[in-house]
Amino acid sequence: MLKNQNIFFILLVIFIGLLFVFPHSFISSGLGNTILTITTFLFGIIGGFYIVVTTTDYNSVKNILASETAGWISLHQNISIYDKQLADKFSLLVDAYVRRAFDYEIIDYTKGTHVEFEALQRMVRDIPLKNELSSVYEKIRDVMDEIIKSRQQLTVLGAKTLSPFQWSVLFILATLLVFSLYGLRSGELFFDIVTVAISSSVVLILLLIRDLDLYIWNEKTFGYDIFENVLKSVGQLPYYPAESLEAGRVNPSEKEYRVGTWLNFPKSLDRKVEIHKTN
């Protein structure tokens, strides 16, 4: 996946190149101004509405995900107090759960981690009651209930907010806006600069909405760091998928971490996990 800045600069070059392709004033002033006024108004209203809607869902998912991951950390701490041997087993199950979560985007990971989650849920459910630690036992069950609730909420929210139809409306308006700008050019340098600047701004707005809709905006913190904290808290090394490193989506800051490489993707989701060390 190309980074937003790369997409932006590629399109910026294209917009500059279009200045030499399209002739000046190929749309009449009256028609062009009418189209520009209407499309700018509609793009502003609809684009603004989409940003509000996607931001609301994004913030909800972010908060719920923070609650779920905090739950795993709390659960490990409480199980460590309750039974150290069980805590070691729990740590391995959480590690498998988080590593599997990295195989999917945020909007899909609750479905993709069903098997790993069932193993964790089954282990917590089978923890025997110790009367002398009944308060800790109840805390463990309560935290697990909260994690289940968080996953259910993520399942509900884990879908793209905008439909293909809504995206098509946005793209049509953006295209008309840019087209009318190029059609009204007078040949003056200032107008050309304004045309390229506004066209580039339209692209930035579309990229922002896309990132919010896919829950990948600020993804280093949202999609990686939050899970790495869970791994560290349960005594496991940080883990990164090899394809995420190759795509530049994340750059490890740790001196020692694990990297998972596909063995036979897409036929299998199995990975070869290797430890990497940096000086």
Secondary structure, 3 states (H helix, E strand, C coil): CCCHHHHHHHHHHHHHHHCCCCCCCCCCHHHHHHHHHHHHHHHHHHHHHHHHHHHHHHHHHHHHHHHHHHHHHHHHHHHHHHCHHHHHHHHHHHHHHHHHHCCCCCCCHHHHCHHHHHHHHHHHHCCCCCHHHHHHHHHHHHHHHHHHHHHHHHHHHCCCCCCHHHHHHHHHHHHHHHHHHHHCCCCCHHHHHHHHHHHHHHHHHHHHHHHHHCCCCCHHHHHHHHHHHHHHHCCCCCEEEHHHHHCCCCCCCCCEEEEEEECCCCCCCCEEEEEEECC
